[in-house]
Amino acid sequence: QAPRSFGFNRPGNPPRLGMKIEDTEDGNGVKVLDVEPGSAAEKAGLKKDDIITGVNGEKIKDVYDLRSRIEDSADRNDYKITAKRHNQETDFEVHIPKVLKSIHI
């Protein structure tokens, strides 16, 4: 299965974290394939090859599970991402700045 890229920031879609991820073979999380420079994920400290195992205290099995947890989050600007790096779990606080609307009237 091709890796899924979570690069969207349109109304109704989850906020853009700035990562490309794929399922793990054992179904216990998702592997970070790439982190975009300057993204919310990079600013939080997430890196390529991290294995995301949880979002906001809930376990993650695959990319669809991660997407669902992000979409269903009550707070769409702040996420606690739990990830393994070198077999050690760490929590990362991911903050997505609110998109401010402006118009000329």
Secondary structure, DSSP 8 states (H G I E B T S, - for coil): ---EEE---STTS-----EEEEE-TTSSSEEEEEE-TTSHHHHHT--TT-EEEEETTEE--SHHHHHHHHHT-S-SSEEEEEEEETTEEEEEEEE----------
